[in-house]
């Protein structure tokens, strides 16, 4: 016995109907292209109306984004990075926020602080940016770059936490359009 046929695809090439097996109703998916003659035969019979009118296909809404979706978006943004203006440098310097990058930036920050304390003012610190350009920076410039870069990385993290915790700009929790740039710190050069 079969009942409740409904289209399960917008092109009407899949029908889901219920089949009674040992007194229980179980969903069965039938397609005209089924390799089994049973599936193809049930599709033809259901499509012809033998088990009642086939209900229209209803598109299900996208599932609500999850914490894992927020983490993936956050990680993508950190990986892509942003560009940061540095005093005395003509073009903003693009940095990425991968874990290895952040370790390098912290090491550069410590070196810059030590060199600054020693009175070094020449561009003696080298950093390779996100597009593989080499920059020679003074200790003050390196401190500035790493400081604004790390602040941006922290801001990205803070947005992800607010989304997941339903706080700050996200009192309703994770927005359905969580990848919208408007929700996240700008990737444009910051001063």
C-alpha positions in Angstrom: 0.0 0.0 0.0 1.2 3.5 -0.9 0.1 7.0 0.1 1.0 10.7 0.2 3.1 11.1 -3.0 4.9 14.4 -3.3 7.4 15.8 -5.7 10.8 16.1 -4.1 12.5 18.1 -6.9 11.5 21.2 -8.8 11.9 19.3 -12.2 9.4 16.7 -11.0 11.9 13.8 -11.5 11.7 12.6 -7.9 8.6 11.5 -6.0 8.6 10.7 -2.3 5.7 8.5 -1.2 5.0 6.4 1.9 5.0 2.7 1.7 3.4 0.4 4.3 5.9 -2.2 5.6 4.9 -4.5 8.4 2.3 -2.1 9.6 4.6 1.0 9.6 4.6 3.8 7.0 8.1 4.4 5.6 9.2 7.0 3.0 10.3 5.7 -0.4 12.1 7.7 -3.0 11.1 6.9 -6.6 12.8 8.2 -9.8 12.1 7.4 -13.4 15.8 6.8 -13.8 16.0 4.3 -10.9 18.2 1.3 -11.7 15.6 -0.8 -10.0 12.4 -1.5 -11.9 10.5 -1.2 -8.7 11.6 2.5 -8.2 11.0 3.4 -11.8 7.6 1.6 -11.8 6.4 3.3 -8.6 7.4 6.6 -10.0 5.4 6.0 -13.2 2.3 4.8 -11.2 2.6 7.8 -8.7 3.1 10.3 -11.5 0.0 8.9 -13.2 -2.0 9.6 -10.0 -2.6 6.0 -9.0 -1.8 6.8 -5.3 -3.6 10.1 -5.3 -2.7 13.5 -6.6 1.1 14.2 -6.3 1.7 17.1 -4.0 3.7 20.0 -5.4 7.4 20.4 -4.7 8.0 22.7 -1.7 11.5 24.2 -1.5 12.8 23.9 2.0 14.4 27.0 3.4 18.1 27.0 3.9 19.1 25.7 7.3 20.0 28.3 9.8 23.8 29.0 10.0 25.6 27.2 12.8 28.6 27.9 15.0 30.6 25.8 12.6 29.5 28.1 9.7 30.6 31.1 11.7 34.0 29.5 12.4 34.4 28.7 8.8 33.6 32.3 7.7 35.9 33.7 10.4 38.8 31.4 9.4 38.3 32.4 5.7 38.5 36.1 6.6 41.6 35.6 8.7 43.2 33.6 6.0 42.3 36.3 3.4 43.5 39.0 5.7 43.3 42.8 5.2 45.6 45.7 4.2 47.0 48.1 6.8 48.3 51.6 6.3 51.7 52.3 8.0 53.2 55.7 8.6 55.9 56.5 6.0 54.9 53.6 3.6 53.2 54.6 0.4 50.9 51.6 -0.1 49.0 49.7 2.6 50.6 46.4 3.5 48.3 43.3 3.2 48.6 40.7 6.0 47.0 37.4 6.5 45.9 36.0 9.8 46.8 32.4 9.6 48.3 30.8 12.8 51.8 30.7 11.3 51.5 34.3 10.2 50.5 35.5 13.6 53.4 33.7 15.2 55.8 35.5 12.8 54.1 38.9 13.5 54.5 38.4 17.2 58.2 37.5 16.8 58.6 40.6 14.6 56.9 42.7 17.2 59.2 41.5 19.9 62.3 42.1 17.7 61.0 45.6 16.9 60.4 46.5 20.5 63.9 45.3 21.4 65.4 47.3 18.5 63.4 50.4 19.4 64.6 50.1 23.0 68.2 49.9 21.7 67.6 53.2 19.7 67.5 51.7 16.2 65.6 53.9 13.8 66.7 52.5 10.4 64.5 50.1 8.3 66.1 47.0 9.7 63.1 44.6 9.9 62.0 42.6 6.9 58.5 41.3 6.5 56.9 39.5 3.5 53.3 40.5 3.0 50.3 38.5 1.9 51.1 39.0 -1.8 54.8 38.1 -1.4 56.2 41.6 -1.4 59.1 42.3 0.9 59.0 45.4 3.1 61.9 46.8 5.1 60.4 48.6 8.1 61.8 50.6 11.0 61.0 49.3 14.5 58.3 51.9 14.9 56.7 50.9 11.6 56.8 47.2 12.5 55.2 47.9 15.8 52.5 50.0 14.1 51.9 47.3 11.4 51.7 44.4 13.8 49.6 46.3 16.3 46.9 47.3 13.7 47.0 43.9 12.1 46.6 42.0 15.4 43.8 44.4 16.4 42.0 43.6 13.1 42.4 39.9 13.7 41.0 40.3 17.2 38.1 42.3 15.8 37.3 39.4 13.4 37.4 37.0 16.3 35.2 39.3 18.4 32.5 39.4 15.7 32.4 35.6 15.5 32.0 35.4 19.3 29.2 38.0 19.3 27.4 36.1 16.5 27.7 32.8 18.4 26.8 34.3 21.8 24.0 36.5 20.5 25.6 39.6 22.0 26.6 43.1 20.8 25.4 43.7 17.2 23.9 40.2 17.0 21.2 40.0 19.7 19.3 37.5 17.6 22.3 35.3 17.2 23.9 34.2 13.9 22.5 36.2 11.0 21.3 34.3 8.0 23.7 36.3 5.8 26.7 35.8 8.0 29.1 36.2 5.1 27.9 39.7 4.4 30.9 42.0 4.6 28.8 44.5 6.5 28.9 42.2 9.6 32.7 42.0 9.7 35.7 44.4 10.1 36.6 46.1 6.8 39.3 44.5 4.7 40.1 48.0 3.3 43.3 49.8 4.5 42.9 50.9 8.1 44.9 53.6 9.8 
